[in-house]
Amino acid sequence: MTATPTAVDSSWERFEALYRSSRDDVYAYVATLLRDRAAAEDVAALAFERAYLRRRSFDRRRGDERAWLFGIARNAALDELRRRKRHARLAADPADLDATPVEDGADAALARTTVRAALDRLDARERELVALKFHAGLSNAEIAKVIGVSESNAGTLLHRTMTKLRKACHAPS
């Protein structure tokens, strides 16, 4: 009977480590998809709850725990979007745009505003790709598993999205 508590402890410790290393990235990813911070908190919590309940079904041969977790978070966010049956709202409140630290220069504030505006011009799938790559830090292979496409297709989609984002950032307003 001593093996069971150790297995439970080990399972909990692994999940806790995954939570600690991923919570901010999962929230950022979900917030990017939902474009609503309050809903993103709820959905991120739901994603971790689902992951915890399904932790024993994780199969390392099918990929990394982080990619598995982001797949669960993606499904939870899509469930929320379906529940709403409407388009996502703007993620940042106007007050948030003004909340730049005083020590940041005008150039940095302008760059952030430019990137936010460019991201707003992307469609939902393109924003999701950017979030998976940069918020989640997933590889193209992991992104492919999360969105259900081949690795080469994920790389192509990401390349096209980044090209579009760069053009939008450098386009005159």
C-alpha positions in Angstrom: 0.0 0.0 0.0 3.0 2.3 0.3 3.4 2.5 -3.4 0.0 4.1 -3.9 0.5 7.2 -1.8 3.9 7.7 -3.5 2.3 7.4 -6.9 -0.3 9.9 -5.9 2.3 12.2 -4.4 4.4 11.9 -7.6 1.4 12.6 -9.8 0.4 15.6 -7.7 4.0 17.0 -7.7 4.3 16.6 -11.5 0.9 18.4 -12.0 1.9 21.1 -9.6 5.1 21.7 -11.4 3.2 21.8 -14.7 0.8 24.3 -13.2 3.5 26.5 -11.9 5.5 26.6 -15.1 2.4 27.1 -17.4 -0.2 29.1 -15.5 0.7 32.5 -16.8 1.2 31.2 -20.4 -2.1 29.4 -20.4 -3.9 32.5 -19.1 -2.2 34.7 -21.8 -3.1 32.1 -24.5 -6.7 31.9 -23.4 -7.0 35.6 -23.0 -5.7 36.0 -26.6 -8.4 33.6 -27.9 -11.3 35.0 -25.8 -10.2 38.6 -25.8 -11.9 39.0 -22.4 -9.7 38.9 -19.3 -12.4 37.9 -16.8 -13.5 35.0 -18.9 -9.9 34.0 -19.5 -9.4 33.6 -15.8 -12.4 31.3 -15.6 -11.4 29.3 -18.7 -7.8 28.9 -17.6 -8.9 27.6 -14.2 -11.3 25.2 -16.0 -8.5 24.0 -18.3 -6.3 23.2 -15.3 -9.2 21.4 -13.6 -9.8 19.3 -16.7 -6.1 18.6 -17.0 -5.9 17.6 -13.3 -8.9 15.2 -13.7 -7.4 13.7 -16.8 -3.7 13.7 -15.7 -3.6 9.9 -15.6 -4.6 9.7 -19.3 -1.6 11.7 -20.4 0.6 9.6 -22.7 4.1 10.9 -23.1 4.5 9.0 -26.4 1.9 11.4 -27.9 3.8 14.5 -27.0 4.9 16.9 -24.3 2.8 17.7 -21.2 2.7 21.4 -22.0 1.3 20.8 -25.5 -1.3 18.4 -24.0 -2.2 21.1 -21.5 -2.5 23.8 -24.2 -4.8 21.4 -26.2 -7.1 21.2 -23.2 -7.0 25.0 -22.7 -7.8 25.5 -26.4 -10.8 23.2 -26.2 -12.0 25.0 -23.0 -11.7 28.4 -24.8 -13.5 27.1 -27.9 -16.3 25.8 -25.6 -16.6 29.2 -24.1 -16.7 30.9 -27.5 -19.3 28.5 -28.7 -21.3 29.1 -25.5 -21.2 32.8 -26.2 -22.2 32.3 -29.8 -20.7 35.6 -30.8 -17.4 37.1 -31.7 -14.8 37.8 -29.1 -14.5 41.2 -27.6 -11.5 43.5 -27.4 -9.0 42.0 -24.9 -7.6 45.2 -23.5 -9.6 47.9 -21.8 -8.7 51.5 -22.9 -7.3 52.1 -19.4 -4.9 49.2 -19.9 -3.3 50.9 -22.9 -2.5 53.9 -20.7 -1.0 51.7 -17.9 2.6 51.9 -19.2 5.3 52.4 -16.6 6.7 55.9 -16.4 10.2 54.7 -17.1 9.2 53.2 -20.5 9.9 55.5 -23.3 7.5 56.8 -25.9 9.0 54.5 -28.5 8.2 51.4 -26.4 4.7 52.5 -25.8 4.2 53.2 -29.5 5.6 49.8 -30.4 3.2 48.0 -28.0 0.3 50.0 -29.4 1.4 49.2 -32.9 1.7 45.4 -32.2 -1.7 45.4 -30.4 -3.4 47.1 -33.4 -1.7 44.7 -35.8 -2.9 41.7 -33.7 -6.4 43.1 -33.7 -6.3 42.9 -37.5 -5.5 39.2 -37.5 -8.3 36.7 -37.6 -9.0 34.5 -34.6 -7.0 31.5 -36.0 -4.0 33.7 -36.7 -4.1 35.2 -33.2 -4.2 31.7 -31.9 -1.1 30.7 -33.8 0.8 33.7 -32.4 -0.4 32.9 -28.9 0.6 29.3 -29.1 4.1 30.2 -30.4 4.9 33.2 -28.2 2.7 32.9 -25.1 2.9 29.1 -24.8 6.3 28.8 -26.3 5.3 25.7 -28.2 7.3 24.2 -31.1 5.7 23.9 -34.6 5.2 20.2 -33.9 3.4 20.9 -30.7 1.3 23.6 -32.3 0.4 21.1 -35.1 -0.9 18.7 -32.4 -2.9 21.4 -30.6 -4.7 22.7 -33.8 -4.9 19.4 -35.6 -2.8 20.0 -38.7 0.5 18.6 -39.9 3.8 20.0 -38.7 4.7 21.5 -42.1 1.2 23.0 -42.3 1.6 24.6 -38.9 4.9 26.0 -39.9 3.5 27.4 -43.1 0.5 28.9 -41.3 2.7 30.5 -38.7 5.1 31.9 -41.3 2.2 33.4 -43.2 0.7 34.9 -40.0 4.0 36.4 -38.9 4.5 37.9 -42.4 1.1 39.4 -42.2 1.7 40.7 -38.7 5.0 42.3 -39.7 3.4 44.0 -42.6 0.6 45.3 -40.4 3.1 46.6 -37.9 5.0 48.5 -40.6 1.9 49.7 -42.5 1.1 53.4 -42.2 -1.8 54.0 -39.9 
